[in-house]
Amino acid sequence: MSNPTTAAAKTVIITGGSMGLGFQAARHIATTYPQWNIIIANRSTTAGQEAVQAIRKQAPSASIEAQPLDLGSLASVRTFAASITSRKLPPIQALICNAALQVVSDTRTVDGFETTFGVNHLGHFLLTQLLLPHLVAPARIINVSSGTHFSSTDVGQADKGGMPDPAYTTAQAAAFPPPVSGGDLQFIGRQRYATSKLANMWHTYELIRRLEQDTRLPRPITVNAFDPGLMPGTGLARDYAPPVRWVWENVLPRIPALTRLMLGAAPTSVPVSGANLARLAVDPAWEGITGKYIQGDQAIPSASASYDEHIARELWESSKELVKLKTPEVALA
Ligand SMILES: NC(=O)c1ccc[n+]([C@@H]2O[C@H](COP(=O)([O-])OP(=O)(O)OC[C@H]3O[C@@H](n4cnc5c(N)ncnc54)[C@H](OP(=O)(O)O)[C@@H]3O)[C@@H](O)[C@H]2O)c1
């Protein structure tokens, strides 16, 4: 439960707030913006509780709690949203869709979706839809994307960290790809991740277009996408072979020059990126800003493919069907 001794006036939900970028964003909000009630949402309840305890050590009066959420389960997303929206919380004014997986194994969610697409896009799509009617304006939604959403043909984009270009045809194909095995998975798994991050961009821009047309929802709800930069040391390499994971977690954070050499991109520190993400979600300096792709703390153009409205519409409509959104639940037509 949140710490009852504080008088937090508004709530921010951070998916994947138990570690990595999400944890650092939660920690920054707890230590810098005491008026916010923080809900971190992830699968491991132990890790969630440990994160809350670690943050309370730095901010003893912080209003913060962990709630279980598995974005790879539509039922879990529904349970989480129902539990959050049925409680008397300070108004929900920020949603940070941060959790993500990068898998190099060919797995499926409990609903049968390819895991990367299921967790990184579909889970957040459903969560956003279910929470939208409960946001209190002025509210902000931040979708954490990545420089990997760029293609190598995009002008001036070298910071892909050695990742393959995204490859997207339809949401159906992304959700139900044919099985793969063997060495292909290293490439295909990383490509699926890049594609899911491009899907985060299409979701962001389509959400803005639909919000602009919908008069039923409170205004303003701003929506931005965020690229934290390359952050070696986080849990993102958890599915890789142990030696690769070890280098990512223990060596690269200490030797930036090696990161540049191996991945072709300059690393950023997780606390710095977490603070940037936190500010984007709650700081008055970003009030009213919408439709931007923020790299670090600067708005820059996103990949040319991300502005494709036709694909964004297809992704949206197909996602609605894939997550089985019921008619009364459809916040945005
Ligand atoms: N690390 C980088 O270099 C980098 C670069 C660019 C962008 N990003 C983006 O930054 C964001 C955070 O990544 P990170 O590096 O901080 O990763 P991380 O350290 O692995 O943290 C991921 C978080 O997401 C949670 N999570 C994973 N699967 C989940 C699921 N099915 N349902 C709910 N929560 C889930 C994890 O907790 P549980 O496992 O307990 O669920 C954890 O809290 C991601 O969107 C990633 O794409 C990272």
The ligand as an SDF file (V2000), in Angstrom:
LIG
                    3D

 48 52  0  0  0  0  0  0  0  0999 V2000
   18.4430   -0.6910  -21.8770 N   0  0  0  0  0  0  0  0  0  0  0  0
   18.5860    0.0050  -22.9920 C   0  0  0  0  0  0  0  0  0  0  0  0
   19.6890    0.1700  -23.5190 O   0  0  0  0  0  0  0  0  0  0  0  0
   17.3830    0.6430  -23.6330 C   0  0  0  0  0  0  0  0  0  0  0  0
   17.5930    1.4670  -24.7600 C   0  0  0  0  0  0  0  0  0  0  0  0
   16.4960    2.0790  -25.3620 C   0  0  0  0  0  0  0  0  0  0  0  0
   15.2250    1.8670  -24.8520 C   0  0  0  0  0  0  0  0  0  0  0  0
   15.0510    1.0560  -23.7690 N   0  0  0  0  0  0  0  0  0  0  0  0
   13.6890    0.8850  -23.2770 C   0  0  0  0  0  0  0  0  0  0  0  0
   13.6390    1.2450  -21.9100 O   0  0  0  0  0  0  0  0  0  0  0  0
   12.5640    0.5480  -21.2610 C   0  0  0  0  0  0  0  0  0  0  0  0
   13.0680   -0.0690  -19.9810 C   0  0  0  0  0  0  0  0  0  0  0  0
   14.0680   -1.0100  -20.3050 O   0  0  0  0  0  0  0  0  0  0  0  0
   15.1960   -1.4310  -19.2630 P   0  0  0  0  0  0  0  0  0  0  0  0
   16.4640   -1.4720  -20.0200 O   0  0  0  0  0  0  0  0  0  0  0  0
   15.0700   -0.6260  -18.0530 O   0  0  0  0  0  0  0  0  0  0  0  0
   14.7440   -2.9550  -18.9950 O   0  0  0  0  0  0  0  0  0  0  0  0
   14.8040   -3.8310  -17.6540 P   0  0  0  0  0  0  0  0  0  0  0  0
   15.8800   -3.3950  -16.7520 O   0  0  0  0  0  0  0  0  0  0  0  0
   14.8010   -5.2330  -18.1490 O   0  0  0  0  0  0  0  0  0  0  0  0
   13.4040   -3.5150  -16.9570 O   0  0  0  0  0  0  0  0  0  0  0  0
   12.2270   -4.0040  -17.5210 C   0  0  0  0  0  0  0  0  0  0  0  0
   11.0850   -3.8310  -16.5440 C   0  0  0  0  0  0  0  0  0  0  0  0
    9.8940   -4.2940  -17.1880 O   0  0  0  0  0  0  0  0  0  0  0  0
    9.2750   -5.2790  -16.3750 C   0  0  0  0  0  0  0  0  0  0  0  0
    8.6250   -6.2450  -17.2350 N   0  0  0  0  0  0  0  0  0  0  0  0
    9.1820   -7.1020  -18.1120 C   0  0  0  0  0  0  0  0  0  0  0  0
    8.2520   -7.8530  -18.6840 N   0  0  0  0  0  0  0  0  0  0  0  0
    7.0630   -7.4680  -18.1670 C   0  0  0  0  0  0  0  0  0  0  0  0
    5.7310   -7.8850  -18.3510 C   0  0  0  0  0  0  0  0  0  0  0  0
    5.3990   -8.9180  -19.1530 N   0  0  0  0  0  0  0  0  0  0  0  0
    4.7440   -7.2640  -17.6690 N   0  0  0  0  0  0  0  0  0  0  0  0
    5.0440   -6.2420  -16.8080 C   0  0  0  0  0  0  0  0  0  0  0  0
    6.2900   -5.8070  -16.5930 N   0  0  0  0  0  0  0  0  0  0  0  0
    7.2870   -6.4240  -17.2680 C   0  0  0  0  0  0  0  0  0  0  0  0
   10.4040   -5.8890  -15.5530 C   0  0  0  0  0  0  0  0  0  0  0  0
    9.9570   -6.4670  -14.3220 O   0  0  0  0  0  0  0  0  0  0  0  0
    9.4690   -8.0160  -14.2520 P   0  0  0  0  0  0  0  0  0  0  0  0
   10.4630   -8.8360  -14.9900 O   0  0  0  0  0  0  0  0  0  0  0  0
    9.3760   -8.3280  -12.7880 O   0  0  0  0  0  0  0  0  0  0  0  0
    8.1230   -8.0550  -14.8950 O   0  0  0  0  0  0  0  0  0  0  0  0
   11.2340   -4.6530  -15.2750 C   0  0  0  0  0  0  0  0  0  0  0  0
   10.6750   -3.9280  -14.2070 O   0  0  0  0  0  0  0  0  0  0  0  0
   12.0610   -0.4640  -22.2820 C   0  0  0  0  0  0  0  0  0  0  0  0
   10.8990    0.0510  -22.9040 O   0  0  0  0  0  0  0  0  0  0  0  0
   13.1770   -0.5550  -23.3020 C   0  0  0  0  0  0  0  0  0  0  0  0
   12.7100   -0.9090  -24.5710 O   0  0  0  0  0  0  0  0  0  0  0  0
   16.0990    0.4430  -23.1350 C   0  0  0  0  0  0  0  0  0  0  0  0
  1  2  1  0
  2  3  2  0
  2  4  1  0
  4  5  1  0
  4 48  2  0
  5  6  2  0
  6  7  1  0
  7  8  2  0
  8  9  1  0
  8 48  1  0
  9 10  1  0
  9 46  1  0
 10 11  1  0
 11 12  1  0
 11 44  1  0
 12 13  1  0
 13 14  1  0
 14 15  2  0
 14 16  1  0
 14 17  1  0
 17 18  1  0
 18 19  2  0
 18 20  1  0
 18 21  1  0
 21 22  1  0
 22 23  1  0
 23 24  1  0
 23 42  1  0
 24 25  1  0
 25 26  1  0
 25 36  1  0
 26 27  1  0
 26 35  1  0
 27 28  2  0
 28 29  1  0
 29 30  1  0
 29 35  2  0
 30 31  1  0
 30 32  2  0
 32 33  1  0
 33 34  2  0
 34 35  1  0
 36 37  1  0
 36 42  1  0
 37 38  1  0
 38 39  2  0
 38 40  1  0
 38 41  1  0
 42 43  1  0
 44 45  1  0
 44 46  1  0
 46 47  1  0
M  CHG  2   8   1  16  -1
M  END
$$$$
